[in-house]
Amino acid sequence: MFSAHTTRTAEEPVPDPAVPAADTSDTAPRGLADSVRALADGRVTSTELVTAALTRIAASQGTLNAFRHLRTEAALAEAAEADRRLAAGERLPLLGVPVAVKDDTDVAGMPTHFGCAGDRVAATADSEAVRRLRAAGAVIVGKTNSCELGQWPFTEGAAFGATRNPWHPGHTPGGSSGGSAAAVAAGLVPAALGSDGAGSVRIPAAWTHLVGIKPQRGRISVHPHSDAFQGLTVNGPLARTVEDAALLLDAVAGPHPEDPHRPPPVDASAAARRDPGRLRIALAWRPPLTLTGTAPHPEVRRAVTALAEALARLGHDVVEARPRYGLIGLGFVPRATAGIAELAALHPEPALLDARTRSALRTGTRLGGRVVRAARAREVHQHRRIGALFHRGRGGAGFDVLLTPTTALPPPRIGTFDGLSAWRTDVAITEACPYAWPWNVLGWPGVNVPAGFTRDGLPVGAQLLGPSRSEERLVSLAAQLEADLRWHDHRPPPLR
């Protein structure tokens, strides 16, 4: 148990770190909510914010390589229209604010490569998430890099090169939403959408010192997909603060008429302003069975321990516990590989796909059909077994939140996974990232929060996990932690 008195341990392709002095100009990188307020107050125009974002993206592309495509002309035209609407007194949640989306997301008139090489026809319609972004007034400046079909926790590929970590460009920002994470961490855009099928929002958030929310399945529509990656994948926001992540979540949340999953609405922004109350928090170090013998790196354990101590100091009851994961991996592998196979089979030039993707395609084809249906049928049992951690009363442990490391390792170096076979890649990424994917099987929400830095200045994170539809509690707790630890005061060093 942690005592409350414990002291913390020290469209065209495109030791602790020091805190740089803030840029106080009107177009300096600012957060999402701050941008909304500045636009509403007339302190800055959308044209100025969008121009500044595009300028920063262009200047950083040779170093970070965060973007696959830009919408320069369209974004500037939309910014000018936003300025006209703002001047006329119109107000919307994100009117005139530049944001980015991951390149697995359809934007009308742009190809959706999803990390793949080759030519793709332009999407004829916006995805539901993009439609909602536009309805909220956001200006989408471009699409960010992702690894091929979102399979890996690194953002590197023959189609676009390597996306780099703003904190240490020799290291990965994570994946598969690495481009979105790098763009937000570097201040290129105030916030961005990613997607999370096995940790692909939470992992890059951990490795770039961001807040990343994996919402409840169905909270943000994945349309035109009806059940992305056999129900594993959801869309989610990446931002520097809880307020910004909650604002983006609220702006894009809601179903498409054809969506199979339709959880009741939440108000994440209101939750970010609310005290979470005293909570009972389970701290789990052991990941699910993966047969890799994974344990958290000592510096990851040190950082997450310090965060647990901060929670105890804030008045929460933090107790080490062991969730009953069982053989949840047997429910994940068929669904994940079948999802890859479904997308890979649509590629017009399969020979251009990574050999590891082609291997996953073959595996997913073999495990499709009856095996996938059986894996999905196990989900109800997994909800009961793991959900006992949160249940009160007979047979339940009565915890409110589960706290774990987001990853077992700090961000690897660029090229770490080059040349590995499909099997060796799977083993290596499982060793690095064994904690996030079970919540994709369950479909439940989780929030990565920054947990600090290694002695080399590499960011690491912790995830707050909850039962079904518990986003508001997780967001409230993350906001309380942020107010105490002020992780948003830390920014990566200027790009060289």
Buried (B, 14 or more C-beta within 10 A) or exposed (E): EBEEEBEBEEBEEBEEBEEEEEEEEEBEBBBBBBBBEBBEEEEBBBBBBBBBBBEBBBEBBEBBBBBBBBBBEBBBBBBBBBBEBBEEEEEBBBBBBBBBBBBBBBBEEBBBBBBBBBEBEEBEEBBBBBBBBBBBBBBBBBBBBBBBBBBBBBBBBEBBEBBBBBBBBEBBBBBBBBBBBBBBBBBBBBBBBBBBBBBBBBBBBBBBBBBBBBBBBBBBBBBBBEBBBBBBBBBBBBBBBBBBBBBBBBBBBBBBEEBEBEBEEBBBBEBBEBEBEEBBBBBBBBBBEBEBEBBBBEBBBBBBBBBBBBBBBBEBBBBEBEBBBBEBBBBBBBBBBBBBBBBBEEBEEBEBBBEBBBBBBBBBBEBBEEBBEEBBEBBEEBBEBBBBBBBEEEEEBEBBBBBBBBBBBBBBEBEBBEEBEBEEBBBBBBBBBBBBBBBBBBBBBBBBBBBBBBEEBBBBBBBBBBBBBBBBBBBBBBBBBBEEBEBBEBBBBEBE
